Amino acid sequence: MLDNIPYIFEFIFNSRGDFWVLNLYTVDETLLMAGIKLVINYELISQFTGRGLPRGQLYAARENQSMDKISQLEFEQEKVFLIYFTEEDLVTI
């Protein structure tokens, strides 16, 4: 859930490019954005305004704060996670 609205997050590993991508859907499976490469500390959704996405910011982060590329196993082992900042959070930062 982002901003109290449920979404479906789909994560796919691109083995050819050796990176993860995110697809985001509404609960009725309407595609909102697709193929967004997960990069540590890079904002993922604000560039897609007007698509029914939440108004905050979504980032991929990892426990050890390394900026290295996200490996397949690292994401599967939950060493990388998503952090969402609501619009209200951003006003107070």
C-alpha positions in Angstrom: 0.0 0.0 0.0 1.1 3.5 -0.8 -0.9 6.4 0.5 -3.4 3.9 1.8 -4.1 2.6 -1.7 -3.2 -1.0 -2.6 -1.0 -1.7 -5.6 0.5 -4.8 -7.1 4.3 -4.7 -7.3 5.9 -7.1 -9.8 9.6 -7.6 -9.7 11.4 -9.3 -12.6 15.1 -10.1 -12.8 16.6 -9.4 -16.3 19.3 -12.0 -16.5 20.7 -10.7 -19.7 21.2 -7.2 -18.3 21.8 -8.4 -14.7 19.3 -6.0 -13.1 15.9 -5.9 -11.5 12.8 -4.1 -12.9 9.6 -3.0 -11.3 6.1 -3.1 -12.8 3.3 -1.5 -10.9 -0.4 -2.2 -11.2 -3.6 -1.2 -9.7 -5.4 -4.0 -7.7 -7.6 -4.6 -10.8 -4.3 -5.3 -12.7 -4.3 -2.1 -14.8 -0.6 -1.4 -15.6 0.6 2.0 -14.3 4.3 1.7 -15.1 6.5 -1.0 -16.4 10.2 -1.9 -16.7 11.5 0.6 -14.2 15.1 -0.5 -13.4 15.8 -0.7 -9.7 18.8 1.4 -8.8 19.9 2.1 -5.2 19.0 5.6 -4.0 17.3 6.6 -7.3 13.7 7.8 -7.1 11.5 5.5 -9.1 8.0 6.9 -9.6 7.8 10.7 -9.6 8.9 10.9 -13.2 5.5 9.2 -14.2 3.1 12.0 -13.3 -0.5 11.7 -14.3 -0.7 7.9 -14.4 -2.6 7.3 -11.2 0.6 6.8 -9.1 1.0 8.0 -5.6 2.4 11.5 -5.2 5.3 10.6 -2.9 8.7 9.2 -3.8 9.8 5.5 -3.9 13.4 4.4 -3.5 15.3 1.1 -3.5 17.8 0.9 -0.6 19.9 -1.7 1.1 20.9 -2.4 4.7 24.6 -1.8 4.3 24.0 1.5 2.3 26.3 0.3 -0.5 25.7 1.9 -3.9 26.6 -1.4 -5.8 24.2 -2.8 -8.4 21.5 -5.0 -6.9 22.3 -8.7 -7.4 19.6 -11.3 -8.0 20.3 -13.1 -4.8 20.5 -9.9 -2.7 17.0 -8.9 -3.6 15.6 -12.4 -3.2 17.2 -12.6 0.3 15.5 -9.3 1.2 18.8 -7.4 1.7 17.4 -4.7 -0.6 14.0 -3.1 0.1 11.8 -0.2 -1.0 11.2 2.9 1.0 8.3 5.2 0.3 8.1 8.8 1.4 4.6 10.4 1.3 4.0 13.8 0.0 3.7 15.0 3.6 7.0 13.4 4.5 8.7 15.3 1.7 7.4 18.7 2.9 9.0 18.2 6.3 12.4 17.0 5.0 
